Amino acid sequence: MAILSECPYCHKKQSVRNKLCSCGADLVKLKRSKKVRYWIGYRLPGGKQRREPVGFSIEEARDAEGKRRSQKRENRIFDMLPESKMTFQELTDWYLDLKAVKKLASYDRIGQALNNFNSVFGQHLVNIIKQTDLEDYQDKRKGEGGADATIDMEIKIAQTAVTKAFDNDMLNGYSLKAFRRTKRLLEAGSNARDVLVSLEQYLALVNSASPHYRVVLVIAFNTGMRLGEIRLLKWSYIDKKNMMIRLPKEIVKEKRDKHIPINHHVKDALDTLPQALHHEFVITYRGKPMSGKNSLKKQFSETCEKANIPYGRKTKAGITFHDIRRTVKTNMAAVGVDKVYRDTILGHSLKGMDVHYIVPTDDVLANAMIKYTEWLDRQIKVVSANVDQNVDQVASKK
């Protein structure tokens, strides 16, 4: 720790032993007239350096330094951070304006969750929100008909904003206590879906979809790619010669480059699409890139309606677009694709030492896709034959 003096003219912070500032100011005379501000500098646990002003008296500075030494020795990090006068609405405005947050695909959802939270806590100082306040918020939102998962998400997003401010020394640690101690309403994994999309449903969707959306469905059912990844897919990411899609980390949820093998179904579907002159996006509507993931979700619900397939999480036997991703991974496991390879293709994190020692090559992933495709082709042939047979039987009865 150190005590520093600040020159009132050039504002340089320097050793208290200096008699003259580099700008020529007489620091001794300025100290006597109480014009020099004192600072203390120290490192927080973890190595982050911090400075704080402590007044215009060397005695005050020494007292403050002694207090911080004691707090650091006792590992009372929360006491070493400044008390916040920030309201939750002010925190929200700051957080949503961060460049890193604006880049998130879930930015709109984050904003909506924080708006819901601010309807109750917007004018509250962040550091006075207690655990009981958050528990009352849970009860209030449940009374309004909010789902447990939604309420948990709102509090979790609010906690993320508080944590970001804490990491930037804008809030003290007491602001985090309430969020960390509040229990989730939903037990982990209790709302996990187990719905799979059958081949009959997939073929019905493909036959009912518009031309550009048919390509979306084919890519999803053959590769397990996320909807957001498909929306942001560019022609430069596609290597048709080596039958591989190479996604950059910027558009991948796990924030690392991902290589996804493709099969003849995907290649044939891509070949039906024209390439725009003024942009690189693969999935377009009337020549323009899709404006958002929600528009593709809406088209999925419309396609389900055309195909007479129930849609939605809350609909009995209803399916969602994300269920296709679960189906792909389940089918890959059923045909014997190694777990490491299917996790790599879908972008799920490897566990344990596999993260460091297993790096599947493009050739290995391509072989896994061949295995999956051979099974898929056989199944589609069987299902298509059954559909044709049923159609013939209905026609003969007429």
C-alpha positions in Angstrom: 0.0 0.0 0.0 1.1 3.6 -0.6 0.0 7.1 0.2 0.2 9.4 -2.8 -0.2 13.2 -3.2 -2.0 14.8 -6.1 -0.7 18.1 -7.6 -3.7 20.5 -7.8 -2.4 21.9 -11.1 -1.4 18.9 -13.3 -3.2 16.3 -11.2 -0.2 14.0 -11.2 -0.3 11.5 -8.3 3.2 11.0 -6.8 5.1 10.1 -3.7 4.4 12.2 -0.6 8.1 12.7 -0.2 8.3 14.9 -3.4 8.8 18.5 -2.6 8.4 19.7 -6.2 6.1 18.4 -8.9 7.4 17.8 -12.4 5.2 20.7 -13.5 7.2 23.0 -11.2 4.6 23.4 -8.4 5.8 23.7 -4.8 4.1 20.8 -3.1 5.4 21.7 0.4 3.7 25.1 0.2 0.5 23.6 -1.4 0.3 21.0 1.4 0.4 23.6 4.1 -2.5 25.5 2.4 -4.5 22.2 2.2 -4.6 22.3 -1.6 -3.0 18.8 -2.1 -5.4 15.9 -2.2 -4.1 12.6 -0.8 -4.8 9.2 -2.2 -4.1 5.7 -1.0 -3.2 2.9 -3.5 -3.5 -0.8 -2.8 -4.2 -4.1 -4.5 -7.4 -6.0 -3.9 -7.2 -9.8 -3.3 -6.6 -11.2 -6.8 -4.2 -8.5 -7.8 -6.4 -5.8 -9.1 -5.0 -2.3 -8.3 -7.2 0.3 -6.8 -6.8 4.0 -5.8 -9.2 6.1 -3.7 -9.1 9.7 -2.6 -9.0 10.3 1.2 -9.0 14.0 1.7 -6.5 16.9 2.1 -4.8 15.8 5.4 -1.9 13.4 5.7 -3.3 12.3 9.0 -6.6 11.3 7.2 -4.6 9.5 4.6 -2.6 7.5 7.2 -5.8 6.5 9.0 -7.4 5.4 5.8 -4.3 3.4 4.8 -4.3 1.7 8.2 -7.9 0.8 7.9 -7.4 -0.8 4.4 -4.4 -2.7 5.7 -6.5 -4.2 8.4 -9.4 -5.1 6.0 -7.0 -6.7 3.6 -5.3 -8.7 6.3 -8.7 -10.0 7.4 -9.7 -10.6 3.8 -12.8 -8.3 4.1 -12.8 -7.5 0.4 -16.4 -6.3 0.4 -15.5 -3.6 2.9 -12.7 -2.3 0.7 -15.0 -1.4 -2.2 -17.0 1.8 -2.5 -20.6 2.1 -1.3 -22.8 2.5 -4.3 -25.5 5.2 -4.8 -26.6 3.5 -8.1 -30.2 2.6 -8.7 -31.0 -0.6 -10.5 -32.4 1.4 -13.5 -29.1 3.2 -13.7 -27.3 -0.1 -13.5 -29.5 -1.4 -16.3 -28.8 1.5 -18.6 -25.1 1.1 -18.1 -25.1 -2.7 -18.6 -27.3 -2.7 -21.7 -25.0 0.0 -23.2 -21.9 -2.2 -23.0 -20.5 -3.3 -26.4 -20.0 -6.9 -25.2 -23.7 -7.1 -24.1 -25.0 -5.5 -27.3 -23.3 -8.2 -29.3 -25.2 -11.0 -27.5 -27.8 -12.9 -29.6 -30.0 -12.8 -26.5 -29.8 -9.0 -26.1 -33.5 -8.4 -26.6 -34.4 -11.1 -24.1 -31.9 -9.6 -21.6 -33.5 -6.2 -22.0 -37.0 -7.6 -21.5 -36.0 -9.5 -18.3 -34.3 -6.4 -16.9 -37.4 -4.3 -17.7 -39.5 -6.8 -15.7 -37.1 -6.6 -12.8 -37.0 -2.8 -13.0 -40.8 -2.6 -12.7 -40.3 -3.5 -9.1 -36.6 -2.5 -8.3 -35.9 0.2 -10.9 -35.7 3.1 -8.3 -34.1 1.0 -5.5 -30.4 1.4 -4.7 -28.8 -1.8 -5.8 -26.9 -2.3 -2.6 -30.1 -2.2 -0.4 -31.9 -5.0 -2.2 -32.2 -7.9 0.3 -32.8 -11.6 -0.1 -36.3 -11.2 1.2 -37.0 -8.6 -1.5 -36.0 -11.0 -4.2 -38.1 -13.8 -2.6 -41.1 -11.4 -2.6 -40.4 -10.7 -6.2 -40.6 -14.4 -7.0 -43.9 -14.6 -5.3 -45.2 -11.5 -7.1 -44.2 -12.8 -10.5 -45.7 -16.2 -9.8 -48.9 -14.5 -8.8 -48.9 -12.8 -12.2 -48.6 -16.1 -13.9 -44.9 -16.1 -14.6 -43.3 -19.5 -15.2 -40.6 -20.6 -12.7 -38.0 -20.8 -15.4 -38.8 -17.3 -16.5 -38.6 -15.8 -13.0 -35.3 -17.6 -12.4 -34.0 -16.2 -15.7 -34.9 -12.7 -14.7 -33.2 -12.8 -11.4 -30.1 -14.5 -13.0 -29.8 -11.8 -15.6 -30.1 -9.1 -12.9 -27.4 -10.9 -11.0 -25.2 -11.0 -14.1 -25.5 -7.2 -14.4 -24.7 -6.7 -10.7 -21.7 -9.0 -11.0 -20.4 -7.0 -14.0 -20.7 -3.8 -12.0 -18.9 -5.4 -9.0 -16.1 -6.6 -11.3 -15.7 -3.0 -12.5 -15.6 -1.6 -8.9 -18.9 0.2 -9.3 -20.7 -1.8 -6.6 -19.6 -3.3 -3.3 -19.9 -7.0 -2.5 -23.0 -6.6 -0.4 -24.9 -5.9 -3.6 -24.2 -9.5 -4.7 -25.1 -11.3 -1.4 -28.9 -11.2 -1.9 -28.7 -12.7 -5.4 -26.3 -15.4 -4.5 -28.4 -16.5 -1.5 -31.8 -16.5 -3.2 -32.7 -20.0 -4.2 -34.0 -20.9 -7.7 -37.6 -21.8 -8.0 -36.9 -24.5 -10.5 -34.7 -27.4 -9.7 -31.9 -27.9 -12.2 -33.0 -30.1 -15.1 -36.6 -30.4 -14.0 -37.9 -28.6 -17.0 -35.7 -30.4 -19.6 -37.7 -31.4 -22.6 -37.6 -35.0 -24.0 -39.6 -34.3 -27.2 -38.1 -35.7 -30.5 -39.1 -34.8 -34.0 -40.0 -37.9 -36.0 -38.9 -38.5 -39.5 -42.5 -38.3 -40.6 -42.9 -34.9 -39.0 -39.6 -33.7 -40.5 -40.6 -34.8 -44.1 -44.0 -33.2 -43.6 -42.3 -29.9 -42.5 -40.0 -30.0 -45.5 -42.9 -30.5 -47.9 -44.9 -27.7 -46.3 -42.1 -25.1 -46.0 -41.4 -22.2 -48.3 -38.2 -22.7 -50.5 -35.8 -20.7 -48.3 -37.2 -22.2 -45.1 -36.9 -25.7 -46.5 -33.1 -25.2 -46.6 -33.2 -24.1 -42.9 -35.0 -27.3 -41.9 -32.6 -29.5 -44.0 -29.5 -27.9 -42.5 -30.9 -28.3 -38.9 -32.1 -31.9 -39.2 -28.8 -33.1 -40.8 -26.3 -31.1 -38.8 -28.0 -30.1 -35.5 -26.9 -26.5 -36.0 -28.6 -23.9 -33.8 -31.2 -21.5 -35.3 -29.0 -18.5 -34.7 -26.0 -20.2 -36.4 -28.1 -21.0 -39.5 -29.4 -17.4 -39.6 -25.9 -16.0 -39.5 -24.5 -18.5 -41.9 -22.4 -17.0 -44.8 -21.3 -18.5 -48.1 -17.6 -18.0 -47.1 -18.2 -20.4 -44.1 -19.2 -23.2 -46.5 -16.6 -25.5 -48.0 -18.6 -27.6 -50.5 -15.4 -29.2 -51.9 -14.5 -30.7 -48.5 -18.2 -30.9 -47.4 -17.6 -28.8 -44.3 -19.2 -25.7 -42.6 -16.6 -23.7 -40.6 -18.3 -21.3 -38.2 -16.1 -18.5 -36.6 -16.3 -18.2 -32.9 -18.1 -14.8 -33.2 -21.4 -16.5 -34.1 -21.1 -19.6 -32.0 -22.6 -19.8 -28.6 -19.6 -21.5 -27.0 -17.3 -18.8 -28.5 -14.9 -21.0 -30.3 -14.5 -22.0 -33.9 -16.7 -25.0 -34.9 -16.3 -27.3 -37.9 -19.5 -29.1 -38.9 -19.5 -31.8 -41.6 -22.3 -31.7 -44.1 -23.9 -34.4 -46.3 -25.5 -34.6 -49.7 -28.9 -33.5 -48.3 -27.4 -30.2 -47.1 -25.3 -29.7 -50.2 -28.2 -30.2 -52.5 -30.4 -27.8 -50.4 -27.7 -25.1 -50.5 -27.4 -25.6 -54.3 -31.0 -24.4 -54.7 -30.2 -21.0 -53.2 -29.0 -18.0 -55.2 -26.1 -16.0 -53.9 -26.9 -12.3 -53.3 -24.7 -9.6 -54.9 -24.5 -7.2 -51.9 -24.1 -9.6 -48.9 -22.8 -13.0 -48.0 -25.7 -14.4 -46.0 -27.1 -17.8 -47.1 -30.6 -17.6 -45.6 -32.5 -14.6 -47.1 -36.0 -13.4 -47.6 -36.7 -11.5 -50.8 -32.9 -11.1 -51.2 -32.3 -9.6 -47.8 -30.7 -11.3 -44.7 -33.1 -12.5 -42.1 -33.6 -9.6 -39.5 -33.7 -11.8 -36.4 -33.9 -15.3 -35.0 -37.5 -14.6 -34.0 -38.6 -14.3 -37.6 -37.3 -17.8 -38.3 -39.1 -19.1 -35.2 -42.3 -17.6 -36.4 -41.8 -19.3 -39.8 -41.3 -22.6 -38.0 -44.7 -22.2 -36.2 -46.4 -21.3 -39.5 -44.8 -24.3 -41.2 -46.0 -26.6 -38.4 -49.5 -25.3 -38.9 -49.4 -26.0 -42.6 -48.1 -29.5 -41.9 -50.8 -30.0 -39.3 -48.1 -30.6 -36.6 -48.7 -29.3 -33.0 -46.3 -26.4 -32.2 -45.0 -25.0 -28.9 -43.7 -26.0 -25.5 -47.1 -25.5 -23.9 -49.0 -27.4 -26.6 -49.7 -31.1 -26.1 -47.2 -33.1 -28.2 -46.0 -29.7 -29.5 -42.6 -29.4 -31.0 -40.1 -26.5 -31.2 -37.2 -25.8 -33.5 -34.7 -26.7 -30.8 -36.2 -30.1 -30.5 -34.6 -30.8 -33.9 -31.2 -30.4 -32.3 -32.0 -32.8 -29.6 -33.3 -35.3 -32.2 -30.1 -35.1 -34.2 -28.0 -35.9 -31.2 -30.3 -38.7 -30.1 -30.2 -40.2 -33.6 -26.4 -40.0 -33.8 -26.1 -41.8 -30.5 -28.6 -44.5 -31.7 -26.5 -45.3 -34.8 -23.2 -45.4 -32.8 -21.6 -42.1 -33.5 -19.0 -41.7 -30.7 -20.0 -39.2 -28.0 -16.9 -37.1 -28.5 -17.7 -36.7 -32.2 -21.3 -35.9 -31.8 -20.5 -33.4 -29.0 -18.0 -31.7 -31.3 -20.4 -31.5 -34.2 -23.2 -30.0 -32.1 -20.8 -27.8 -30.2 -21.3 -29.3 -26.7 -18.4 -29.0 -24.4 -16.1 -32.0 -23.9 -15.6 -33.1 -20.3 -12.5 -33.7 -18.1 -9.2 -34.3 -19.9 -10.9 -34.9 -23.2 -11.0 -31.1 -23.6 -7.1 -31.1 -23.8 -6.3 -34.4 -25.4 -9.0 -35.1 -28.0 -9.1 -32.9 -31.0 -11.2 -34.6 -33.8 -10.0 -33.8 -37.3 -12.2 -32.8 -40.2 -11.8 -36.3 -41.6 -12.9 -38.0 -38.4 -16.0 -35.7 -38.2 -16.8 -36.4 -41.8 -16.7 -40.1 -41.2 -19.1 -39.6 -38.3 -21.4 -37.7 -40.6 -21.2 -40.5 -43.2 -22.3 -43.0 -40.6 -25.2 -40.8 -39.6 -26.3 -40.0 -43.2 -26.3 -43.7 -44.3 -28.7 -44.5 -41.4 -30.8 -41.4 -42.2 -31.1 -42.3 -45.9 -32.3 -45.8 -45.0 -34.9 -44.4 -42.6 -36.1 -41.8 -45.0 -36.5 -44.4 -47.7 -38.6 -46.6 -45.3 -40.8 -43.7 -44.1 -41.3 -42.4 -47.7 -42.4 -45.9 -48.8 -44.9 -46.2 -46.0 -46.3 -42.8 -46.8 -46.7 -43.7 -50.5 -48.4 -47.0 -49.5 -50.9 -45.2 -47.2 -51.7 -42.8 -50.0 -52.3 -45.6 -52.4 -54.6 -47.4 -49.9 -56.6 -44.2 -49.4 -56.9 -43.7 -53.1 -58.0 -47.3 -53.8 -60.8 -47.0 -51.1 -62.2 -44.0 -52.9 
